[in-house]
């Protein structure tokens, strides 16, 4: 007896397949060659900035980064297709939308861990972190340095807490589907950091104004 699957069920099955096919170029075929060319160029820029030693296979690292971008894009495209199906057929829409979103997130999480494991075959922890920074526009360090410049009296414990949260933000941001959503993850954690600093007694509005004045004075 043949089993019948709805369009939504098929998409959810594809999510499950993504978990087993991730980072396997011998299994996953490139259907969107134009996008693969784009992400190869993007990956090349990240690798070029890493200044990897000659003993590391730069092409292999670049390919792994490119495949990560490609596979993430495939998951998000399948998610959007499934959500479009839900939008047309509004029966139990909220529940089905959550099912699709959860399935996509689970696939992204699985892909994340596979990607890090693959990078670890070529890179040490410092190298992997450089890849993460490249995929997130180095927002972690830019933001961390900004907090230190804005609040020069931060103690070591406060600095560590800020850095820890920004690292957590980077883990999410590197899997986000667009530049806007990558920055949104950091924005979310900056809100958490700001609440923490306010509870620590810092007047962030005043500190921001004073910092901007110091920058202007420095330029003059």
BELRAHU-V795728 format. One record per residue. N is the residue number from 1. RES is the residue in one letter. OMEGA is omega in radians with two decimals (999 if undefined). NEAR is the number of other ideal C-beta (glycine too) atoms within 8 Angstrom. D_FIRST is the distance of its C-alpha to the first C-alpha in Angstrom with 1 decimal. Layout:
N:RES:OMEGA:NEAR:D_FIRST ; N:RES:OMEGA:NEAR:D_FIRST
This chain:
1:X:3.13:2:0.0 ; 2:X:3.12:3:3.8 ; 3:X:3.12:4:6.4 ; 4:X:-3.14:4:9.5 ; 5:X:3.04:7:12.9 ; 6:X:3.10:7:16.3 ; 7:X:-3.14:9:19.1 ; 8:X:-3.13:11:20.8 ; 9:X:3.13:8:18.0 ; 10:X:3.14:9:17.8 ; 11:X:3.13:14:21.6 ; 12:X:3.07:12:21.6 ; 13:X:3.10:9:19.4 ; 14:X:3.08:9:22.0 ; 15:X:-3.14:15:24.7 ; 16:X:3.11:10:23.3 ; 17:X:-3.13:8:23.2 ; 18:X:-3.10:15:26.8 ; 19:X:-3.10:12:27.9 ; 20:X:-3.10:6:27.0 ; 21:X:-3.00:9:28.0 ; 22:X:3.08:12:31.3 ; 23:X:3.13:11:34.4 ; 24:X:-3.10:7:32.6 ; 25:X:3.12:7:33.8 ; 26:X:3.13:3:32.2 ; 27:X:-3.09:6:28.7 ; 28:X:3.13:10:29.2 ; 29:X:3.13:4:30.2 ; 30:X:3.11:7:32.8 ; 31:X:-3.12:4:31.4 ; 32:X:-3.07:8:34.5 ; 33:X:3.13:7:37.4 ; 34:X:3.14:6:40.0 ; 35:X:3.11:9:39.2 ; 36:X:3.09:11:39.1 ; 37:X:3.13:8:42.6 ; 38:X:-3.07:8:43.7 ; 39:X:3.04:13:42.6 ; 40:X:3.10:11:44.1 ; 41:X:3.12:8:47.4 ; 42:X:3.14:11:47.1 ; 43:X:3.14:13:46.4 ; 44:X:3.12:9:49.3 ; 45:X:3.12:9:51.7 ; 46:X:-3.11:14:50.7 ; 47:X:-3.14:13:51.2 ; 48:X:-3.12:6:54.5 ; 49:X:-3.06:8:55.9 ; 50:X:-3.12:11:55.1 ; 51:X:-3.10:3:57.7 ; 52:X:3.09:9:55.7 ; 53:X:-3.04:4:57.7 ; 54:X:-3.09:4:57.4 ; 55:X:-3.11:3:55.6 ; 56:X:3.13:10:52.4 ; 57:X:-3.08:6:49.9 ; 58:X:-3.13:8:50.1 ; 59:X:3.13:6:47.5 ; 60:X:3.12:8:45.0 ; 61:X:3.14:16:45.8 ; 62:X:-3.14:13:45.7 ; 63:X:3.14:11:42.2 ; 64:X:3.11:13:40.9 ; 65:X:-3.14:16:42.4 ; 66:X:3.12:13:41.0 ; 67:X:3.09:11:37.4 ; 68:X:3.08:12:37.8 ; 69:X:-3.09:11:38.8 ; 70:X:-3.11:14:36.0 ; 71:X:3.07:14:33.2 ; 72:X:3.13:12:34.6 ; 73:X:3.11:12:34.6 ; 74:X:3.13:9:31.0 ; 75:X:-3.10:14:30.1 ; 76:X:3.08:10:32.4 ; 77:X:3.11:8:31.0 ; 78:X:3.09:13:27.4 ; 79:X:-3.12:14:28.9 ; 80:X:3.09:8:30.7 ; 81:X:3.13:10:27.7 ; 82:X:3.13:15:25.8 ; 83:X:3.09:11:29.0 ; 84:X:3.09:8:29.2 ; 85:X:3.13:12:25.8 ; 86:X:-3.10:13:27.0 ; 87:X:3.14:8:30.3 ; 88:X:-3.14:6:28.7 ; 89:X:-2.94:7:26.5 ; 90:X:3.12:6:29.1 ; 91:X:-3.12:5:27.0 ; 92:X:-3.01:5:27.8 ; 93:X:-3.08:10:29.3 ; 94:X:-3.13:6:31.6 ; 95:X:-3.13:7:29.1 ; 96:X:3.08:11:26.5 ; 97:X:3.12:10:29.4 ; 98:X:3.12:8:30.5 ; 99:X:3.13:9:27.0 ; 100:X:-3.12:15:27.1 ; 101:X:3.13:10:30.7 ; 102:X:3.14:8:30.2 ; 103:X:3.12:13:27.3 ; 104:X:3.14:14:29.6 ; 105:X:3.11:8:32.5 ; 106:X:3.11:10:30.7 ; 107:X:3.10:13:29.8 ; 108:X:3.13:11:33.4 ; 109:X:3.12:8:34.8 ; 110:X:3.13:11:32.8 ; 111:X:3.13:17:33.9 ; 112:X:-3.10:11:37.5 ; 113:X:3.10:8:37.7 ; 114:X:-3.14:11:36.2 ; 115:X:3.14:12:38.7 ; 116:X:3.11:9:41.6 ; 117:X:3.12:8:40.6 ; 118:X:3.12:9:40.5 ; 119:X:-3.11:13:43.9 ; 120:X:3.09:8:45.3 ; 121:X:-3.13:5:44.9 ; 122:X:-2.94:10:47.6 ; 123:X:2.99:12:49.5 ; 124:X:-3.09:5:51.4 ; 125:X:3.14:6:51.2 ; 126:X:3.12:7:53.8 ; 127:X:3.11:13:52.0 ; 128:X:3.12:12:48.7 ; 129:X:3.09:8:50.6 ; 130:X:3.08:12:52.1 ; 131:X:3.13:14:48.6 ; 132:X:3.12:11:47.8 ; 133:X:3.12:11:51.0 ; 134:X:-3.12:13:50.4 ; 135:X:-3.11:10:47.0 ; 136:X:3.02:13:48.7 ; 137:X:3.13:6:52.0 ; 138:X:-3.13:8:54.0 ; 139:X:3.14:14:54.1 ; 140:X:-3.06:13:54.4 ; 141:X:3.08:8:57.8 ; 142:X:-3.12:9:59.0 ; 143:X:-3.13:11:58.4 ; 144:X:3.12:11:59.7 ; 145:X:-3.14:8:62.9 ; 146:X:3.11:8:63.3 ; 147:X:-3.12:12:63.3 ; 148:X:3.12:10:65.9 ; 149:X:-3.13:8:68.1 ; 150:X:-3.09:9:67.8 ; 151:X:-3.07:10:68.5 ; 152:X:-3.13:6:70.8 ; 153:X:3.10:4:71.5 ; 154:X:3.08:9:68.0 ; 155:X:-3.06:6:68.2 ; 156:X:-3.14:5:66.0 ; 157:X:3.14:6:63.7 ; 158:X:3.09:10:63.1 ; 159:X:-3.13:11:62.5 ; 160:X:3.13:8:60.0 ; 161:X:3.11:10:58.1 ; 162:X:-3.11:13:57.9 ; 163:X:-3.13:9:56.8 ; 164:X:3.14:8:54.1 ; 165:X:3.12:12:52.6 ; 166:X:3.05:15:52.8 ; 167:X:3.11:9:51.0 ; 168:X:3.10:9:48.2 ; 169:X:-3.14:14:48.1 ; 170:X:3.14:14:47.8 ; 171:X:3.10:10:44.7 ; 172:X:-3.04:9:43.0 ; 173:X:-3.08:15:44.6 ; 174:X:3.12:11:43.6 ; 175:X:-3.08:9:39.9 ; 176:X:-2.97:10:40.7 ; 177:X:-3.12:6:39.4 ; 178:X:3.09:6:42.8 ; 179:X:-3.13:6:46.6 ; 180:X:-3.10:6:47.0 ; 181:X:3.02:10:44.4 ; 182:X:3.12:14:45.9 ; 183:X:3.13:10:49.3 ; 184:X:3.11:9:47.8 ; 185:X:3.10:12:46.9 ; 186:X:3.09:16:50.5 ; 187:X:3.11:8:51.7 ; 188:X:-3.12:9:49.8 ; 189:X:3.04:12:51.4 ; 190:X:3.06:9:54.8 ; 191:X:3.10:8:54.7 ; 192:X:3.13:9:54.2 ; 193:X:-3.13:13:57.0 ; 194:X:3.08:9:59.3 ; 195:X:3.11:8:58.8 ; 196:X:-3.12:11:59.6 ; 197:X:3.09:11:62.7 ; 198:X:3.10:10:63.9 ; 199:X:3.10:6:63.6 ; 200:X:3.06:7:65.7 ; 201:X:-3.14:4:68.4 ; 202:X:3.02:8:68.0 ; 203:X:-3.00:6:68.7 ; 204:X:3.10:9:66.2 ; 205:X:3.11:6:67.5 ; 206:X:-3.12:7:71.0 ; 207:X:3.13:11:69.8 ; 208:X:3.13:9:67.9 ; 209:X:-3.13:8:71.0 ; 210:X:3.12:8:73.3 ; 211:X:3.13:10:71.0 ; 212:X:3.10:8:70.9 ; 213:X:3.11:8:74.7 ; 214:X:3.11:8:75.0 ; 215:X:3.12:8:72.9 ; 216:X:-3.13:8:75.0 ; 217:X:3.12:7:78.2 ; 218:X:3.12:6:77.0 ; 219:X:-3.13:5:76.4 ; 220:X:999:4:79.8
